[in-house]
Amino acid sequence: MTSETLAAAASAAPAGPNEFLRAQARWRWSEIAFWLATLLPFVLTPDYLILASQVAITALFALSLDLILGFSGIVSLGHAAYFGVGAYTAGLISVWGWGEPLTGLLAAGLAAGIVGYITSFVIARFRHLALIMITLGFCLLLQEAANDANWLTGGFNGLQGIQTWKLLGIFDFDLYGYTAYAYALAGLFVIFLVARRIIHSPFGLALRGIRENSARMPAIGAPILSHIRTIYTIAAIIAGIAGAMLTQTTETASLESLGFQRSADVLVMLIVGGTGRLYGGLIGAAVYMVARDQFSGLNPQFWYFWIGLLLIAIVMFLPNGILGGLELLARRLKVWP
């Protein structure tokens, strides 16, 4: 490599971490195109807006998991615990006479954040396989506690009497899903902006350092336990908000929101889309839920077979997820922005 090439490469590369983060934080045309595409269901598939709202809510849940798994290396198989806390909090507030959606979101996020902060003291001290068992066990304990508290949660039958008021006192949650999708999409976009700002910050850079090599991070003065507790609490808040959105848009809250199946599904969605990429959970949620809807319609009895086949194909041919495959293809074609 010549001296001229080295000089050109040095001038093209960011001069330091702040410049690197600013470069990473710049919006790309592909991101703008993605968010514009999320508006297409209003025009192209108005009959599927209910499904679209569920996709947006699930994408928000997947985004919360990506913050701890994809960017911090915290493995969790019980993330539905915080989703369920948010879902039941919003439902209980409504049953007790207050069905205003936005304040319900705030209350649900606060409740899930408190639970997340308390459990983060345990989570921060373990890694890898131990975390799988701890998070799964906590989720199962919370689900069983909700099942036993029939007087409060409705137990196996779910919470009854949930009513969501009009959004901003104007927009009713209609049966066609226009308000539900707009509400879920707006919430997803706002929280995505917050998550994007977190990741493209010195704190986010420290999280990636913890993910890559947590043993060496204390050498540069990074408070690992504090960082893990912070991001875990933030992820719990976002998961709780997603759970509240589901309760408000469907006017139901059940033990399923705390179940292992929901935790496993969102983990699969994140792997399908690609971990540690912010958009991975969003893409994975859309692909998984649309595929599930179509396969269950084509074959109600054996649709899980086709879902399993799809997942095997993605893992075999796209080991880094859909976005990882697209990045590799674009890098080869030299058109990635």
C-alpha positions in Angstrom: 0.0 0.0 0.0 1.4 3.4 -1.0 1.9 6.4 1.2 -0.8 8.2 -0.8 -3.3 5.4 -0.1 -2.5 5.4 3.6 -3.0 9.2 3.8 -6.3 8.9 2.0 -7.5 6.2 4.3 -6.5 8.1 7.4 -8.3 11.2 6.2 -11.4 9.2 5.4 -11.6 7.5 8.8 -13.1 9.3 11.8 -10.4 11.0 13.9 -11.7 9.7 17.3 -14.6 8.1 19.1 -16.7 11.2 19.0 -16.3 11.6 15.3 -17.0 7.8 14.9 -20.2 8.1 16.9 -21.4 11.1 14.9 -20.7 9.3 11.7 -22.7 6.3 12.9 -25.6 8.5 14.1 -26.1 10.1 10.6 -29.4 9.0 9.0 -29.0 7.0 5.8 -31.4 6.9 2.9 -32.2 3.2 3.6 -33.4 4.2 7.1 -35.6 7.0 5.7 -37.0 4.6 3.1 -37.8 2.0 5.8 -39.8 4.4 7.9 -41.7 5.7 4.9 -42.5 2.1 4.0 -44.2 1.6 7.4 -46.9 4.0 6.2 -47.8 1.8 3.2 -50.2 -0.5 5.1 -52.6 2.5 5.5 -52.9 2.6 1.7 -52.0 -0.9 0.4 -53.3 -3.3 3.0 -56.0 -1.5 5.0 -57.7 -4.8 5.8 -54.5 -5.9 7.7 -54.0 -2.9 9.9 -54.8 -5.0 13.0 -52.0 -7.3 12.1 -49.8 -4.4 11.3 -50.4 -2.9 14.8 -49.4 -6.2 16.3 -46.2 -6.3 14.2 -45.3 -2.8 15.4 -45.9 -3.7 19.0 -43.9 -6.9 18.7 -41.1 -5.0 16.9 -40.9 -2.6 19.9 -40.6 -5.6 22.2 -37.9 -7.1 20.0 -36.1 -3.7 20.0 -36.0 -3.8 23.8 -34.4 -7.3 23.8 -31.9 -6.2 21.2 -30.6 -3.5 23.6 -29.6 -6.1 26.1 -28.8 -9.1 23.9 -27.5 -7.6 20.7 -25.6 -4.6 22.1 -24.7 -5.7 25.6 -24.4 -9.5 25.4 -27.0 -10.1 28.1 -28.8 -13.4 27.2 -32.4 -13.5 28.3 -35.0 -16.2 27.8 -37.5 -14.5 30.1 -37.9 -11.0 28.7 -41.7 -11.4 28.6 -41.7 -10.8 32.3 -41.4 -7.1 31.8 -43.8 -7.2 28.8 -46.4 -8.8 31.0 -45.8 -6.4 33.9 -46.6 -3.5 31.5 -49.6 -5.3 30.0 -51.2 -6.0 33.4 -50.3 -2.5 34.7 -52.1 -0.8 31.8 -55.0 -3.3 32.2 -55.4 -2.8 35.9 -55.4 1.0 35.6 -58.1 0.7 33.0 -60.2 -1.7 35.2 -59.8 0.7 38.1 -61.4 3.5 36.0 -58.6 5.2 34.1 -58.4 4.2 30.5 -56.4 7.1 29.1 -53.7 5.5 26.8 -50.7 7.8 27.1 -50.7 7.9 30.9 -51.3 4.2 30.9 -48.1 3.8 28.9 -46.2 5.9 31.4 -47.5 3.9 34.3 -46.7 0.6 32.6 -43.2 1.7 31.7 -42.6 2.8 35.3 -43.8 -0.4 36.8 -41.8 -2.6 34.4 -38.7 -0.3 34.9 -39.0 -0.8 38.7 -39.1 -4.6 38.3 -36.3 -4.5 35.8 -34.1 -2.3 38.1 -34.7 -4.7 41.0 -33.8 -7.8 39.0 -30.9 -6.1 37.3 -28.8 -6.4 40.5 -28.9 -10.2 40.0 -28.7 -10.1 36.2 -25.5 -7.9 36.2 -23.5 -10.5 38.2 -24.0 -13.4 35.8 -23.3 -14.2 32.2 -24.2 -16.6 29.4 -25.9 -19.9 30.4 -26.6 -18.8 34.0 -28.5 -15.8 32.7 -30.7 -18.1 30.5 -31.8 -20.1 33.6 -32.2 -17.0 35.9 -34.3 -15.0 33.4 -36.4 -18.0 32.5 -37.0 -18.9 36.1 -38.0 -15.3 37.0 -40.4 -15.2 34.1 -42.0 -18.5 35.1 -42.3 -17.4 38.8 -44.0 -14.1 37.7 -46.4 -16.0 35.5 -47.3 -18.4 38.2 -47.8 -15.5 40.7 -50.1 -13.8 38.3 -52.0 -17.1 37.8 -52.4 -17.5 41.6 -53.5 -13.9 42.1 -56.9 -14.6 40.5 -58.5 -11.8 42.6 -56.2 -9.2 40.9 -55.2 -10.5 37.5 -58.2 -12.8 36.6 -55.9 -15.8 36.7 -56.2 -18.2 33.8 -59.2 -16.3 32.4 -57.3 -13.1 32.0 -58.1 -9.6 33.1 -61.7 -8.6 32.5 -63.3 -5.2 31.9 -60.5 -3.3 30.1 -61.6 -0.3 28.2 -59.3 2.1 26.4 -60.4 5.7 26.0 -60.1 7.7 22.9 -56.5 8.6 21.9 -55.9 12.3 22.8 -59.7 12.4 23.5 -60.3 12.4 19.7 -59.4 9.1 18.0 -61.3 6.0 18.9 -59.7 2.6 18.7 -61.9 1.3 15.8 -62.3 -2.3 14.7 -60.4 -1.6 11.4 -57.2 -0.8 13.3 -56.4 2.6 11.9 -55.9 4.2 15.3 -54.2 1.2 16.7 -51.6 1.0 14.0 -51.0 4.8 14.0 -50.6 4.6 17.8 -48.3 1.6 17.8 -46.2 3.0 14.9 -45.8 6.4 16.5 -44.8 4.8 19.8 -42.3 2.5 18.0 -40.8 5.4 16.1 -40.4 7.7 19.1 -38.8 4.9 21.3 -36.6 3.8 18.3 -35.2 7.4 18.2 -34.4 7.1 21.9 -32.8 3.7 21.5 -30.8 5.0 18.4 -29.5 7.9 20.5 -28.5 5.6 23.3 -26.6 3.2 21.0 -24.8 6.0 19.1 -23.4 7.6 22.3 -20.4 6.9 24.5 -22.6 4.8 26.8 -23.7 2.7 23.8 -20.0 2.3 22.8 -19.2 1.1 26.3 -22.1 -1.4 26.0 -20.6 -2.9 22.9 -17.2 -3.1 24.7 -18.9 -5.0 27.5 -20.4 -7.4 24.9 -17.1 -8.0 23.2 -14.9 -8.3 26.3 -16.3 -7.5 29.7 -13.1 -8.6 31.4 -11.1 -5.8 29.9 -13.5 -3.0 30.2 -12.7 -2.2 33.9 -9.1 -1.4 32.7 -10.4 1.7 31.0 -12.6 2.7 33.9 -15.9 1.5 32.7 -18.4 0.7 35.5 -19.6 -2.6 34.0 -22.2 -3.5 36.6 -23.7 0.0 36.6 -23.9 0.0 32.8 -25.6 -3.4 32.7 -28.1 -2.3 35.3 -28.9 0.9 33.4 -29.4 -0.7 30.0 -31.4 -3.6 31.5 -33.7 -1.2 33.2 -34.2 0.8 30.0 -34.9 -2.4 28.1 -37.5 -3.4 30.8 -39.2 0.0 30.5 -39.5 -0.4 26.7 -40.8 -3.9 27.0 -43.4 -2.7 29.5 -44.5 0.0 27.1 -44.9 -2.6 24.4 -47.0 -4.8 26.7 -49.2 -1.8 27.6 -49.7 -1.0 23.9 -50.9 -4.6 23.3 -53.3 -4.4 26.2 -54.7 -1.0 25.1 -55.2 -1.9 21.5 -56.7 -5.4 22.1 -58.4 -4.6 25.5 -57.1 -7.9 26.8 -54.4 -8.9 29.3 -53.7 -12.6 29.9 -51.1 -15.0 31.3 -49.8 -15.4 27.7 -48.2 -12.0 27.9 -45.9 -13.5 30.7 -45.4 -16.8 29.0 -42.3 -18.6 27.9 -43.7 -18.7 24.3 -43.6 -14.9 24.0 -40.0 -14.8 25.3 -38.9 -17.5 22.8 -40.8 -15.9 19.9 -39.2 -12.5 20.3 -35.8 -14.1 20.6 -36.4 -16.0 17.4 -37.5 -12.8 15.7 -34.3 -11.0 16.7 -32.2 -13.9 15.4 -34.1 -13.9 12.1 -33.6 -10.1 11.6 -30.1 -9.9 13.0 -28.9 -9.0 16.5 -27.0 -5.8 17.4 -28.4 -3.8 14.4 -31.4 -1.9 15.9 -33.4 -2.7 12.8 -32.9 -6.4 13.2 -35.8 -6.8 15.6 -38.1 -4.7 13.5 -37.4 -6.7 10.4 -37.5 -10.0 12.2 -40.8 -9.2 13.8 -42.4 -8.3 10.5 -41.1 -11.4 8.7 -42.0 -13.8 11.5 -45.5 -12.5 12.2 -46.5 -12.1 8.5 -45.2 -15.6 7.8 -47.0 -17.0 10.8 -50.2 -15.3 9.7 -49.9 -16.6 6.1 -48.9 -20.2 7.0 -51.6 -20.5 9.6 -54.1 -19.4 7.0 -52.9 -21.9 4.5 -52.5 -24.9 6.9 -54.1 -24.3 10.3 -52.9 -27.7 11.6 -49.3 -27.8 10.5 -48.3 -24.2 10.1 -45.5 -24.6 12.7 -43.8 -27.0 10.3 -43.4 -24.3 7.7 -42.3 -21.8 10.3 -39.6 -24.2 11.5 -38.5 -24.8 7.9 -38.3 -21.0 7.3 -36.2 -20.6 10.5 -33.8 -23.4 9.5 -33.3 -21.9 6.1 -32.6 -18.5 7.5 -30.1 -19.8 10.0 -28.4 -22.0 7.5 -28.1 -19.4 4.7 -28.1 -16.2 6.7 -26.3 -17.0 10.0 -26.2 -13.3 10.9 -29.8 -12.7 10.2 -31.6 -11.1 7.3 -29.8 -7.7 7.8 -26.5 -9.4 8.2 -27.1 -11.1 4.8 -28.1 -7.9 3.2 -25.0 -6.1 4.5 -22.8 -8.9 3.2 -24.4 -8.7 -0.2 -24.2 -4.9 -0.3 -20.6 -5.0 0.7 -19.8 -7.3 -2.1 -21.7 -5.1 -4.6 -20.1 -2.1 -3.0 -23.3 -0.2 -2.8 -23.9 -0.1 0.9 -24.3 3.5 2.1 
